[in-house]
Amino acid sequence: MSTTRNVKLLLPLIGWCAVLPLALLALLRTPLEAGLAAALVGGLASAAGVWSRTLRHLVPLTAATSAVSWGAAVALAAWLVPGPWLVVGLPAAVVAALLPLRLLGAPRFANNPLARTQQPWLVVVHTARLGGDLMTTAVLATASTAVALALCGYPWAATAGGVFVVTVLAFGWVSFSRATAQVERGVPRRVAAVVVDGRPPEHGELTGTWPAESPEYRDVEGTLARYRPHVEDAARQGAEVIVLPEVSFVADDAAAAERWCGGVEEWARALDVTIVAPYFDMATPRNTLAVIDKTGVVAHHDKQHPARGAEPPCLRKMEVGPHRLADGTALSTAICVDLDYSDTARSARRAHALLAAPSNDWPGGFEVLHHRSAVWAAVMGGVPVVRATGQGISSVYDAAGHVLEQRRSAGGPVVLVADVRG
C-alpha cells in the first residue's frame, strides 16, 4: 500500500480526537478560553465547507454564524457543566453548535466535516441511522471528551463515554452488515448516469451557474442531438433507468420545455427505458425534472432546496417518490444538493425505491466534496442512489453506501452503467 493511500486512510481518524483540545481547555482552563478556541474551530470548519467556486460568497455568513454558535455553546458547557459531566455536556454543545446554520438552510457539508467522509468508514456513517449525521457527530465528540476526561483524572466518566461510543459503533457495524447482506440478496436492476457537458466558458471561471448562462444549454435540438447517441449506448448496455444531469436543458418558455420532454419521450418509447430528464424552467421559474417512460411523463419533481440568490425558490414541498413506472417498478427523485438534507433521506426511506439524483457541480475541489457527501443519503435513506453529475463526478451507490461505479465528466461524455440491488 502506498504512502499516499496510508495517509488517506489515516486522516479520517483525526475526527476521533477533533474536539480533544476543546475538551482539555474546558477542563483545565477558563470557559472564555474554551469558547474562543471553539469559535476559531467552528469558523474555519464552516469556511472550508463552502470555500469553492460559486459558494465562496457564503463564506462570511457561514464562518461568522458558526464561530458564534461554536464559541457560545462550548463556553456555556465549560461554565455550566461540572468536570465529569462534560462527557455529556460537550457532545451536546457540539451538536447544538451545528444547529443555527441548519436552521438557516445550510446543507450538512457546510458545517459538518464528518459529512465529507466516505469509504472505508461506512460503519461510522451507519451510526447516522440512529439520528442523522448529528448522531455521528455526537459519537465522535464523546470519544474526544472521554480521552480528555481520562487524562484529567475522571476514569468513571471516561469509561461511560467509551461505553457509549462502543455501543453506537456496534449499532453501526450491525446496520452496515445487515444492509450489505440485504444488498447481496436483492434483485439486480441496471441503471445508468449519462452526462454530456456543454462547452465551458472561453473566459472566466466555470461555476455552478454556467449551464443556466450558456446559450448551448438553451438549444433544445442541439442538446437532444448531443445526448441521443449516449442515451442509446446506455440502453444497448441494458440500462433500464437512465439519469441525466441537473439542468441538462434550459427552457425559456413552455414550448421549449414541451419539446425537450417530447424528445426524451421518443427515446424512452423507442428504447423501452425510463429516463430522468432535468431542465431549468425559466417561465415558471423552477429547477425541475421529468420522469419519462414509454407511456410518457410519469412525474415532475422540483428541487426542494434551491440555492438562495442563485435559483428560484421552491414552489411546493414534494416527496421524493415513489413514482410508479410502466414496468411495475418504482423510482424516487431528488436534485443535487437535496441529497444533503435529512428530509430527503427520510422521504427516500419512506419511498423505499431507487433514488435518481441529477446533479451539477464544478471543478476545484467541490466536486470531490459533494461526491463524498452523497453517501450519507444512500445510508440514511437505505436505498441505492444514482448521481448523474454535470461538471463533476457521476456515481452509483448501493443501499449500504458502497460506491459501485464513478466517473468524471472532465474527460468527456460519461455513460456510467451499473447493476444496483436493494
Backbone torsions as a table, in degrees:
resi	resn	phi	psi	omega
1	MET	NA	131.5	-175.7
2	SER	-71.0	162.0	177.8
3	THR	-61.9	-40.5	179.6
4	THR	-60.8	-42.9	179.2
5	ARG	-63.3	-40.9	178.7
6	ASN	-61.2	-43.2	-179.9
7	VAL	-62.7	-42.9	-179.6
8	LYS	-63.5	-33.4	178.8
9	LEU	-74.8	-34.1	-174.8
10	LEU	-84.4	-27.8	-176.2
11	LEU	-55.8	-43.4	179.2
12	PRO	-61.1	-21.1	178.8
13	LEU	-64.5	-20.9	177.9
14	ILE	-59.2	-28.9	179.4
15	GLY	-57.9	-27.4	-178.5
16	TRP	-73.8	-12.7	175.5
17	CYS	-128.4	21.7	-174.2
18	ALA	-62.3	-38.1	-179.0
19	VAL	-103.1	13.6	176.5
20	LEU	-57.4	-46.1	177.7
21	PRO	-59.0	-39.1	179.0
22	LEU	-66.5	-39.3	178.7
23	ALA	-64.3	-41.7	178.9
24	LEU	-65.9	-39.8	177.1
25	LEU	-63.7	-41.2	-179.9
26	ALA	-64.7	-32.0	-178.5
27	LEU	-84.6	-36.0	-169.5
28	LEU	-108.3	-19.9	-177.1
29	ARG	-120.1	-162.0	-175.9
30	THR	-89.4	158.0	175.3
31	PRO	-57.8	-34.7	179.9
32	LEU	-63.2	-44.6	179.3
33	GLU	-64.5	-41.7	178.0
34	ALA	-63.4	-40.9	-179.9
35	GLY	-66.3	-40.7	178.7
36	LEU	-64.7	-42.2	178.1
37	ALA	-64.0	-40.8	179.6
38	ALA	-65.3	-37.4	178.0
39	ALA	-62.0	-40.3	177.8
40	LEU	-64.7	-44.5	179.8
41	VAL	-61.5	-49.2	-178.0
42	GLY	-62.7	-43.0	180.0
43	GLY	-63.5	-45.3	-179.3
44	LEU	-67.5	-41.7	-178.8
45	ALA	-63.3	-41.7	-178.6
46	SER	-72.5	-38.0	178.0
47	ALA	-61.4	-39.1	179.8
48	ALA	-62.9	-31.2	-177.6
49	GLY	-71.2	-22.9	-178.2
50	VAL	-122.2	11.2	-178.9
51	TRP	-82.3	79.0	-179.6
52	SER	-157.5	167.6	176.4
53	ARG	-56.2	145.0	179.2
54	THR	80.2	-41.9	-175.6
55	LEU	-97.6	-11.7	-170.4
56	ARG	-65.3	-18.1	175.8
57	HIS	-67.6	-14.2	178.5
58	LEU	-87.9	-6.0	-175.9
59	VAL	-55.7	-49.3	-179.3
60	PRO	-58.0	-42.0	-179.0
61	LEU	-66.0	-50.1	-176.5
62	THR	-67.4	-42.5	-178.4
63	ALA	-65.7	-43.9	-178.8
64	ALA	-66.8	-45.1	-180.0
65	THR	-61.6	-45.4	-179.0
66	SER	-68.7	-38.1	178.7
67	ALA	-60.3	-44.3	179.4
68	VAL	-66.2	-46.6	-176.4
69	SER	-68.2	-42.3	178.1
70	TRP	-64.7	-46.8	-178.5
71	GLY	-60.7	-46.9	-177.9
72	ALA	-66.6	-43.9	-176.0
73	ALA	-65.3	-45.5	-177.9
74	VAL	-71.4	-38.8	177.6
75	ALA	-61.9	-42.7	178.5
76	LEU	-63.8	-41.6	178.8
77	ALA	-62.6	-43.4	179.9
78	ALA	-65.0	-31.5	-177.4
79	TRP	-82.4	-41.9	-170.9
80	LEU	-93.5	-25.2	-171.5
81	VAL	-100.8	121.9	177.1
82	PRO	-61.3	155.5	-173.8
83	GLY	-38.3	-65.1	-174.8
84	PRO	-65.9	-26.8	-179.9
85	TRP	-76.3	-2.5	176.9
86	LEU	-64.8	-18.5	177.4
87	VAL	-61.7	-24.0	173.9
88	VAL	-100.6	-41.6	-173.2
89	GLY	-65.8	-42.9	-176.5
90	LEU	-70.9	-46.1	175.2
91	PRO	-57.3	-38.7	177.8
92	ALA	-64.1	-38.7	179.1
93	ALA	-65.9	-40.1	179.3
94	VAL	-63.7	-43.7	178.0
95	VAL	-63.4	-44.4	179.5
96	ALA	-61.9	-32.6	-179.1
97	ALA	-66.0	-24.5	-179.5
98	LEU	-82.7	-16.8	-170.7
99	LEU	-70.0	-39.5	-177.4
100	PRO	-56.2	-43.9	178.5
101	LEU	-66.5	-34.4	177.1
102	ARG	-62.6	-41.5	180.0
103	LEU	-66.6	-26.3	176.6
104	LEU	-81.4	-3.3	176.0
105	GLY	97.7	14.5	-179.2
106	ALA	-76.6	142.8	174.0
107	PRO	-70.0	165.3	-173.7
108	ARG	-62.8	-31.8	-176.4
109	PHE	-72.2	-14.3	-177.1
110	ALA	-70.2	-28.8	-177.3
111	ASN	-139.7	11.1	177.0
112	ASN	-128.1	97.3	-178.8
113	PRO	-56.0	-26.7	-179.9
114	LEU	-64.3	-25.9	-179.2
115	ALA	-73.3	-2.2	179.4
116	ARG	-102.2	8.3	-178.8
117	THR	-97.4	171.3	-177.3
118	GLN	-159.6	-141.1	179.6
119	GLN	-64.8	150.4	4.7
120	PRO	-96.3	34.8	-174.9
121	TRP	-108.1	37.4	-175.3
122	LEU	-67.4	-26.4	175.8
123	VAL	-59.6	-41.4	179.0
124	VAL	-68.3	-42.4	179.0
125	VAL	-59.6	-35.7	-178.3
126	HIS	-68.1	-15.6	173.9
127	THR	-64.2	-18.7	178.5
128	ALA	-66.6	-16.4	176.9
129	ARG	-69.4	-11.0	176.0
130	LEU	-84.9	-20.1	-176.2
131	GLY	176.2	32.1	178.1
132	GLY	79.6	-177.1	-177.4
133	ASP	-65.7	-20.4	178.3
134	LEU	-69.5	-27.6	173.3
135	MET	-65.0	-42.8	177.7
136	THR	-62.7	-39.8	176.0
137	THR	-60.0	-44.5	-179.7
138	ALA	-62.7	-37.5	179.9
139	VAL	-64.5	-47.4	-178.9
140	LEU	-67.8	-36.0	176.7
141	ALA	-66.4	-37.1	177.4
142	THR	-64.3	-39.2	178.4
143	ALA	-60.4	-46.2	178.3
144	SER	-61.7	-44.6	-177.3
145	THR	-65.7	-38.1	178.9
146	ALA	-61.7	-40.4	177.5
147	VAL	-63.2	-44.2	179.4
148	ALA	-62.0	-41.9	179.6
149	LEU	-65.3	-38.1	177.0
150	ALA	-63.5	-41.1	179.7
151	LEU	-67.5	-27.9	-175.3
152	CYS	-99.5	10.9	173.1
153	GLY	87.1	32.2	175.8
154	TYR	-122.2	70.7	-172.3
155	PRO	-63.1	-38.2	-176.9
156	TRP	-69.0	-39.8	177.6
157	ALA	-66.2	-40.0	178.3
158	ALA	-63.5	-40.9	179.0
159	THR	-64.4	-42.1	178.8
160	ALA	-60.9	-42.8	177.4
161	GLY	-62.6	-41.6	179.3
162	GLY	-63.8	-39.6	178.4
163	VAL	-62.8	-41.9	178.2
164	PHE	-60.8	-45.6	-178.7
165	VAL	-62.6	-46.7	-179.3
166	VAL	-63.4	-39.8	-179.7
167	THR	-62.9	-46.1	-178.9
168	VAL	-68.7	-38.2	176.5
169	LEU	-64.9	-34.5	176.2
170	ALA	-63.5	-40.7	175.0
171	PHE	-60.6	-44.0	179.5
172	GLY	-60.3	-40.0	179.3
173	TRP	-65.9	-43.3	178.5
174	VAL	-63.7	-44.9	-179.8
175	SER	-61.2	-44.9	179.7
176	PHE	-64.2	-42.9	180.0
177	SER	-63.8	-43.7	180.0
178	ARG	-66.2	-41.8	180.0
179	ALA	-63.9	-40.8	178.6
180	THR	-63.6	-42.1	178.9
181	ALA	-64.5	-40.3	178.8
182	GLN	-64.5	-39.5	178.0
183	VAL	-61.2	-44.4	-178.5
184	GLU	-64.4	-28.6	179.8
185	ARG	-86.7	-11.4	-173.6
186	GLY	-71.4	160.5	177.5
187	VAL	-81.8	127.8	-177.4
188	PRO	-68.0	145.9	176.7
189	ARG	-138.1	122.7	-175.5
190	ARG	-86.2	127.6	-177.9
191	VAL	-127.5	165.1	179.5
192	ALA	-147.4	143.6	168.0
193	ALA	-108.8	124.5	-178.9
194	VAL	-120.7	121.6	-177.2
195	VAL	-132.7	126.8	174.4
196	VAL	-131.7	93.2	-177.6
197	ASP	-65.2	144.9	170.4
198	GLY	-74.5	172.9	-179.6
199	ARG	-64.1	137.4	177.3
200	PRO	-72.0	164.2	179.5
201	PRO	-63.3	143.4	178.6
202	GLU	-72.1	-29.6	-179.8
203	HIS	-131.5	147.1	179.0
204	GLY	88.0	-175.1	-175.0
205	GLU	-89.8	148.4	171.4
206	LEU	-86.8	107.5	-176.6
207	THR	-114.6	177.7	-179.4
208	GLY	-67.8	-17.0	-179.1
209	THR	-91.6	0.0	-174.4
210	TRP	-58.7	-45.9	-179.1
211	PRO	-55.8	-37.5	-179.7
212	ALA	-72.8	-16.4	-178.3
213	GLU	-100.3	-17.2	-172.6
214	SER	-82.8	129.1	175.5
215	PRO	-60.6	-29.2	-178.4
216	GLU	-62.4	-35.4	-179.3
217	TYR	-76.4	-10.6	177.4
218	ARG	-93.9	-5.7	-179.7
219	ASP	-87.8	99.6	-172.6
220	VAL	-65.1	-43.9	-179.3
221	GLU	-68.4	-38.9	178.3
222	GLY	-65.4	-39.1	179.3
223	THR	-67.9	-43.2	177.2
224	LEU	-61.1	-42.2	-180.0
225	ALA	-66.8	-35.6	-179.2
226	ARG	-66.8	-35.8	-175.3
227	TYR	-90.4	-29.2	-168.4
228	ARG	-54.5	-50.4	-177.0
229	PRO	-62.4	-30.3	-178.5
230	HIS	-78.9	-34.6	173.5
231	VAL	-64.7	-42.0	177.7
232	GLU	-63.2	-37.3	177.7
233	ASP	-62.5	-44.5	178.4
234	ALA	-61.3	-41.1	179.2
235	ALA	-65.8	-38.6	177.7
236	ARG	-62.7	-29.8	178.1
237	GLN	-82.9	4.2	173.7
238	GLY	95.0	8.4	-179.5
239	ALA	-64.8	132.1	176.8
240	GLU	-93.8	-31.5	178.0
241	VAL	-124.1	127.1	-178.3
242	ILE	-121.1	126.0	-176.0
243	VAL	-112.7	127.8	176.2
244	LEU	-100.2	162.7	-174.0
245	PRO	-78.2	162.8	175.8
246	GLU	-54.9	140.3	-179.9
247	VAL	52.3	48.8	173.9
248	SER	-61.6	-31.5	-177.3
249	PHE	-143.3	146.7	176.2
250	VAL	-111.8	115.0	-178.1
251	ALA	-98.4	117.0	-179.8
252	ASP	-77.8	-20.2	-180.0
253	ASP	-151.7	175.0	-176.5
254	ALA	-63.6	-34.2	-179.1
255	ALA	-64.6	-40.1	179.3
256	ALA	-66.7	-40.6	178.0
257	ALA	-63.6	-41.0	179.6
258	GLU	-65.4	-39.1	179.0
259	ARG	-66.9	-40.2	178.0
260	TRP	-60.8	-51.6	180.0
261	CYS	-64.3	-35.9	178.4
262	GLY	-65.5	-40.6	178.1
263	GLY	-64.6	-42.0	178.2
264	VAL	-66.5	-36.8	178.5
265	GLU	-62.4	-36.6	176.3
266	GLU	-60.1	-42.2	176.9
267	TRP	-63.2	-46.7	-176.4
268	ALA	-60.5	-40.0	-178.5
269	ARG	-71.8	-43.5	-177.7
270	ALA	-69.5	-34.1	-175.6
271	LEU	-99.0	-7.9	-177.6
272	ASP	55.6	54.7	178.7
273	VAL	-133.1	167.7	171.0
274	THR	-104.5	133.9	-178.0
275	ILE	-124.9	130.8	173.5
276	VAL	-95.5	110.7	-170.3
277	ALA	-116.3	95.7	-180.0
278	PRO	-77.9	154.4	172.3
279	TYR	-159.1	157.4	177.6
280	PHE	-99.3	115.1	-177.0
281	ASP	-92.2	100.2	-177.3
282	MET	-72.8	-23.1	-175.9
283	ALA	-72.6	-35.5	-173.6
284	THR	-73.4	-50.6	-11.8
285	PRO	-91.1	158.7	177.7
286	ARG	-164.7	152.8	172.7
287	ASN	-98.1	113.0	-167.7
288	THR	-140.5	178.4	174.1
289	LEU	-147.5	159.9	173.7
290	ALA	-121.1	134.0	172.5
291	VAL	-95.4	119.0	-171.6
292	ILE	-127.4	125.3	172.2
293	ASP	-121.5	-165.5	-173.2
294	LYS	-67.0	-14.8	178.0
295	THR	-89.9	-9.6	-178.0
296	GLY	121.7	-155.7	-179.1
297	VAL	-76.5	117.7	-179.1
298	VAL	-85.7	-38.6	-176.2
299	ALA	-161.8	155.8	167.2
300	HIS	-114.1	148.9	178.2
301	HIS	-143.3	129.0	-179.2
302	ASP	-97.8	151.9	175.4
303	LYS	-62.6	129.3	-173.8
304	GLN	-92.0	-18.7	-179.3
305	HIS	-132.3	65.8	-179.5
306	PRO	-67.1	152.3	180.0
307	ALA	-70.7	125.2	-178.8
308	ARG	-64.6	130.9	178.6
309	GLY	86.9	-15.2	-178.9
310	ALA	-116.2	-22.1	-178.9
311	GLU	-134.2	155.8	176.6
312	PRO	-65.7	149.9	-178.8
313	PRO	-66.9	157.5	177.8
314	CYS	-67.6	128.7	-176.7
315	LEU	-83.0	-31.3	179.9
316	ARG	-156.6	146.9	179.1
317	LYS	-75.4	135.1	-176.9
318	MET	-135.3	141.8	171.0
319	GLU	-74.0	157.4	-179.9
320	VAL	-71.7	-18.2	-178.7
321	GLY	161.3	-159.1	7.3
322	PRO	-86.2	145.1	172.6
323	HIS	-96.8	120.9	-177.2
324	ARG	-84.3	128.4	-175.5
325	LEU	-101.2	166.6	-176.1
326	ALA	-63.6	-28.6	-178.5
327	ASP	-83.8	4.9	177.9
328	GLY	91.9	-7.1	179.3
329	THR	-88.1	174.8	-179.2
330	ALA	-123.9	156.6	-179.0
331	LEU	-145.0	142.1	172.7
332	SER	-115.1	160.3	-178.2
333	THR	-140.5	144.4	171.7
334	ALA	-146.0	162.2	-177.2
335	ILE	-121.6	117.3	169.8
336	CYS	49.2	-112.6	-171.4
337	VAL	-67.1	-12.0	174.0
338	ASP	-54.5	-30.5	179.2
339	LEU	-61.4	-21.5	-173.1
340	ASP	-94.5	20.8	178.3
341	TYR	-125.7	143.3	-175.9
342	SER	-66.9	-29.5	-179.5
343	ASP	-65.0	-31.6	176.7
344	THR	-66.6	-43.0	179.2
345	ALA	-63.3	-41.8	178.7
346	ARG	-63.6	-42.7	179.2
347	SER	-64.7	-40.1	179.3
348	ALA	-65.1	-37.5	178.7
349	ARG	-66.2	-38.8	177.7
350	ARG	-66.3	-41.4	-177.8
351	ALA	-70.8	-34.5	177.3
352	HIS	51.8	55.7	179.8
353	ALA	-145.1	156.5	174.2
354	LEU	-45.2	131.1	-177.2
355	LEU	-105.6	111.7	176.7
356	ALA	-91.4	127.5	-174.0
357	ALA	-130.7	82.8	173.2
358	PRO	-59.1	135.5	-175.4
359	SER	-139.3	166.2	174.4
360	ASN	-146.0	122.3	-179.8
361	ASP	-122.4	-157.6	177.5
362	TRP	-160.1	151.6	-176.3
363	PRO	-72.8	164.3	179.0
364	GLY	116.0	10.4	178.5
365	GLY	116.2	-32.4	-178.0
366	PHE	-65.7	-35.7	-178.0
367	GLU	-62.8	-32.0	177.7
368	VAL	-73.6	-46.1	178.8
369	LEU	-56.7	-46.0	-175.3
370	HIS	-71.6	-34.8	174.7
371	HIS	-60.9	-44.5	-178.4
372	ARG	-69.1	-36.2	-177.0
373	SER	-70.5	-21.1	-177.2
374	ALA	-65.7	-20.9	-178.6
375	VAL	-61.3	-28.7	-178.6
376	TRP	-65.8	-33.8	177.8
377	ALA	-67.2	-41.2	178.8
378	ALA	-64.3	-44.1	-177.2
379	VAL	-70.2	-50.2	-177.1
380	MET	-71.7	-31.1	176.6
381	GLY	-80.2	-23.0	-179.5
382	GLY	68.2	29.6	-177.8
383	VAL	-135.9	154.7	172.8
384	PRO	-68.3	149.5	-177.6
385	VAL	-128.1	134.8	174.6
386	VAL	-116.3	116.4	176.6
387	ARG	-107.7	115.6	170.8
388	ALA	-101.5	112.5	-165.6
389	THR	-120.4	113.6	172.6
390	GLY	-70.1	141.4	178.5
391	GLN	55.5	33.0	-177.4
392	GLY	-161.8	-145.6	-174.9
393	ILE	-111.6	113.7	173.0
394	SER	-83.4	146.0	-174.2
395	SER	-156.7	159.1	175.8
396	VAL	-128.5	125.3	179.3
397	TYR	-113.2	145.0	170.5
398	ASP	-88.3	178.0	-173.7
399	ALA	-71.0	-12.8	176.2
400	ALA	-90.1	-12.5	179.5
401	GLY	107.2	-2.6	178.3
402	HIS	-68.1	140.8	171.9
403	VAL	-85.3	114.8	-178.1
404	LEU	-82.6	-42.5	178.9
405	GLU	-149.4	151.6	174.0
406	GLN	-154.2	150.0	179.4
407	ARG	-160.9	140.9	178.0
408	ARG	-86.5	146.8	176.9
409	SER	-88.1	-5.8	-179.6
410	ALA	-62.9	-26.3	-179.1
411	GLY	-87.1	1.5	-178.9
412	GLY	128.1	-174.8	-178.4
413	PRO	-54.2	143.0	-179.1
414	VAL	-111.8	126.4	167.6
415	VAL	-126.1	94.1	-172.9
416	LEU	-104.2	111.2	-175.6
417	VAL	-115.1	135.2	179.5
418	ALA	-151.9	157.8	173.8
419	ASP	-99.5	124.3	178.3
420	VAL	-110.5	150.1	177.4
421	ARG	-132.3	150.1	176.2
422	GLY	79.1	NA	NA
